[in-house]
Amino acid sequence: MDRYERVPIREENREERIEKFALIDQPYTLEEAVLEGQRCLECAMPYCVQGCPITQDCRGYNILVGQRDFDGAAKLTLRENPLATVLCKTCYHFCEDDCIMAGRGVPIAIRHLKRAALDFGKSDLLYVPSKRKEERVAVIGAGPAGLMAAWDLAIRGHPVTIFEHEEFLGGQINTIPRYHLDPDDLDTDLARWRNLDITFVVGKKAGTDYSPKSLLAEGYEAVLVAIGASKPRELGVPGEELPGVYHALPFLLAMNKRPEGILGRHGRKIVVIGAGDVALDAARSARRLAQGGEVQLVYRRGPKDMKATEEEKSGGEIEGVRYVFYRSPKQIVGTDHVEGLVVQRTEHGPPDAKGRRTLQVVPGSDETIDCDMVIVAVGEVADVSGFDPDYDFKFASMGWPEGKREDWMTDVEGVFATGGRSVVHAMGAGERAAAAIDRYLAKKHGREPERRPDPFGGPTPPPEIPPGYGGATWTP
Ligand SMILES: Cc1cc2nc3c(=O)[nH]c(=O)nc-3n(C[C@H](O)[C@H](O)[C@H](O)COP(=O)(O)OP(=O)(O)OC[C@H]3O[C@@H](n4cnc5c(N)ncnc54)[C@H](O)[C@@H]3O)c2cc1C
């Protein structure tokens, strides 16, 4: 096989896939994985590793798969990535964008090789905590940021308690549609954590049942707030309260967790408002829901302005989502249920003072799109109701609260806050916050800060960067 061609990833049949929620990407066979692994150029300077928010040694596992050492590849994958079963199907693979083969042909299928490593290697390993430290840490929020922070701190020997508002763990991972992720993948990952000193307290909300300050008063020496941004942003038009109007996150969560709440009452003519990945997930899920019906995605700008990844946009096209551009929602109409969406045409106006293209509504251009269900997917904000203003969070552009200091500490000593824009970014943020908390506690107790130990109990900490890599200014 030509080194510049990727071993194809088989996909679920295009015609049949909208009839079900089965995984679209099919796994490599063992021989396919070996061939794809052998395409890796084994770069001295692995940009793939540099591009990964948790600096996974992806070059390392590519090479091991190419050498048929699947056990080694699985162990290397799990060394830095405690949510690898989730990420091998859902990661937006920033490593592949940075792979040197991307400029010469098609990047190595790094995410798919991670999946092969776990499929064919010994992946039912158990993480091992290092010598117990006495300082207890509380983590609020069991999304990928909170889970990664808890894992990192527990590997370092801290007893950790995670407090979660929902009855289940994983945060927004639970809204990822089942054509991208199997429902039990997160449990497969968490099964490797069972020897770690992590206690899960679910169904308890910070701001109502407890607060970071009350946890400090209970004896936790540090608290990480990792609550993400999961409160739907309102569209702010009349009719948003009508039955038949859903917001994307509760809709997608219901599709995965409580489909009986939606099935049977769903629409046949569904409109999704928005143009990011979440809007596409909602539209593609709606397509599967409205068997034989139609799904339109309404966006006030044009195709080039859509924030969704190419993978999601083309997925929507293949599955028959109809894109309606340059239309801005004005009102949702109906008597006791949604009957239509009134939109206005938009067009580009003169650039504003900063040179950005403006958008203006065309007067008298109202039209009504006939529909019986509307899904609003225009972003999320954090719910910090009940939190003391003393923390003085800053908010990331995508909504989650962060500590203002460089180490993510808030204005309240010992309380940190972070989050991230994708699963792996949130994990990277959680990992950095955990390291900062460990440094803070080491200083407070007169210890030298330490590197994260080998999570499988080996005698030396794994290298922070893989051997052969000398940093951004390194030249061979
Ligand atoms: C529909 C959808 C699809 C996505 N698909 C992908 C994908 O394919 N790949 C990818 O990489 N990323 C994807 N993402 C993005 C990714 O899921 C998020 O970036 C990531 O989950 C953010 O992690 P987090 O830990 O910062 O926040 P969250 O995942 O939001 O977790 C925060 C947790 O805190 C809890 N919480 C909130 N408030 C409180 C409180 N007051 N008290 C206690 N607990 C609280 C929440 O219940 C939640 O469990 C998707 C997101 C959505 C919505």
The ligand as an SDF file (V2000), in Angstrom:
LIG
                    3D

 53 58  0  0  0  0  0  0  0  0999 V2000
  -23.9960   17.3440   22.1290 C   0  0  0  0  0  0  0  0  0  0  0  0
  -22.5280   17.4340   22.4000 C   0  0  0  0  0  0  0  0  0  0  0  0
  -21.6760   16.6520   21.6630 C   0  0  0  0  0  0  0  0  0  0  0  0
  -20.3150   16.7420   21.8840 C   0  0  0  0  0  0  0  0  0  0  0  0
  -19.4980   15.9450   21.1540 N   0  0  0  0  0  0  0  0  0  0  0  0
  -18.1740   15.9610   21.3960 C   0  0  0  0  0  0  0  0  0  0  0  0
  -17.3080   15.0860   20.6940 C   0  0  0  0  0  0  0  0  0  0  0  0
  -17.7420   14.2910   19.8470 O   0  0  0  0  0  0  0  0  0  0  0  0
  -15.9750   15.1550   20.9670 N   0  0  0  0  0  0  0  0  0  0  0  0
  -15.4680   16.0160   21.8980 C   0  0  0  0  0  0  0  0  0  0  0  0
  -14.2570   16.0060   22.1290 O   0  0  0  0  0  0  0  0  0  0  0  0
  -16.2620   16.8680   22.5730 N   0  0  0  0  0  0  0  0  0  0  0  0
  -17.6010   16.8590   22.3550 C   0  0  0  0  0  0  0  0  0  0  0  0
  -18.4240   17.6950   23.0480 N   0  0  0  0  0  0  0  0  0  0  0  0
  -17.8350   18.6660   23.9920 C   0  0  0  0  0  0  0  0  0  0  0  0
  -17.4670   18.0320   25.3340 C   0  0  0  0  0  0  0  0  0  0  0  0
  -18.4540   17.1130   25.7290 O   0  0  0  0  0  0  0  0  0  0  0  0
  -17.2750   19.1390   26.3710 C   0  0  0  0  0  0  0  0  0  0  0  0
  -16.2980   20.0450   25.9060 O   0  0  0  0  0  0  0  0  0  0  0  0
  -16.7920   18.5570   27.7000 C   0  0  0  0  0  0  0  0  0  0  0  0
  -17.7070   17.6010   28.1940 O   0  0  0  0  0  0  0  0  0  0  0  0
  -16.6210   19.6610   28.7280 C   0  0  0  0  0  0  0  0  0  0  0  0
  -16.1660   19.0680   29.8930 O   0  0  0  0  0  0  0  0  0  0  0  0
  -16.3100   19.7550   31.3260 P   0  0  0  0  0  0  0  0  0  0  0  0
  -15.8760   18.7480   32.3230 O   0  0  0  0  0  0  0  0  0  0  0  0
  -15.6040   21.0610   31.2970 O   0  0  0  0  0  0  0  0  0  0  0  0
  -17.8610   20.0900   31.4780 O   0  0  0  0  0  0  0  0  0  0  0  0
  -19.1450   19.1310   31.4330 P   0  0  0  0  0  0  0  0  0  0  0  0
  -18.9390   17.9820   30.5480 O   0  0  0  0  0  0  0  0  0  0  0  0
  -20.2930   20.0310   31.1930 O   0  0  0  0  0  0  0  0  0  0  0  0
  -19.2390   18.5750   32.9190 O   0  0  0  0  0  0  0  0  0  0  0  0
  -19.6260   19.4040   33.9980 C   0  0  0  0  0  0  0  0  0  0  0  0
  -20.2700   18.5490   35.0750 C   0  0  0  0  0  0  0  0  0  0  0  0
  -20.5650   19.3670   36.2000 O   0  0  0  0  0  0  0  0  0  0  0  0
  -21.8770   19.0670   36.6670 C   0  0  0  0  0  0  0  0  0  0  0  0
  -22.4060   20.2510   37.3280 N   0  0  0  0  0  0  0  0  0  0  0  0
  -22.8260   21.4040   36.7550 C   0  0  0  0  0  0  0  0  0  0  0  0
  -23.2290   22.2700   37.7020 N   0  0  0  0  0  0  0  0  0  0  0  0
  -23.0640   21.6520   38.8940 C   0  0  0  0  0  0  0  0  0  0  0  0
  -23.2890   22.0400   40.2390 C   0  0  0  0  0  0  0  0  0  0  0  0
  -23.7680   23.2440   40.5580 N   0  0  0  0  0  0  0  0  0  0  0  0
  -23.0060   21.1390   41.2190 N   0  0  0  0  0  0  0  0  0  0  0  0
  -22.4930   19.9090   40.9330 C   0  0  0  0  0  0  0  0  0  0  0  0
  -22.2660   19.4960   39.6640 N   0  0  0  0  0  0  0  0  0  0  0  0
  -22.5260   20.3640   38.6670 C   0  0  0  0  0  0  0  0  0  0  0  0
  -22.6420   18.7110   35.4080 C   0  0  0  0  0  0  0  0  0  0  0  0
  -23.8010   17.9450   35.7000 O   0  0  0  0  0  0  0  0  0  0  0  0
  -21.5890   17.9230   34.6410 C   0  0  0  0  0  0  0  0  0  0  0  0
  -21.6030   16.5620   34.9800 O   0  0  0  0  0  0  0  0  0  0  0  0
  -19.7970   17.6320   22.8670 C   0  0  0  0  0  0  0  0  0  0  0  0
  -20.6700   18.4100   23.6220 C   0  0  0  0  0  0  0  0  0  0  0  0
  -22.0210   18.3120   23.4010 C   0  0  0  0  0  0  0  0  0  0  0  0
  -22.9540   19.1560   24.2210 C   0  0  0  0  0  0  0  0  0  0  0  0
  1  2  1  0
  2  3  1  0
  2 52  2  0
  3  4  2  0
  4  5  1  0
  4 50  1  0
  5  6  2  0
  6  7  1  0
  6 13  1  0
  7  8  2  0
  7  9  1  0
  9 10  1  0
 10 11  2  0
 10 12  1  0
 12 13  2  0
 13 14  1  0
 14 15  1  0
 14 50  1  0
 15 16  1  0
 16 17  1  0
 16 18  1  0
 18 19  1  0
 18 20  1  0
 20 21  1  0
 20 22  1  0
 22 23  1  0
 23 24  1  0
 24 25  2  0
 24 26  1  0
 24 27  1  0
 27 28  1  0
 28 29  2  0
 28 30  1  0
 28 31  1  0
 31 32  1  0
 32 33  1  0
 33 34  1  0
 33 48  1  0
 34 35  1  0
 35 36  1  0
 35 46  1  0
 36 37  1  0
 36 45  1  0
 37 38  2  0
 38 39  1  0
 39 40  1  0
 39 45  2  0
 40 41  1  0
 40 42  2  0
 42 43  1  0
 43 44  2  0
 44 45  1  0
 46 47  1  0
 46 48  1  0
 48 49  1  0
 50 51  2  0
 51 52  1  0
 52 53  1  0
M  END
$$$$
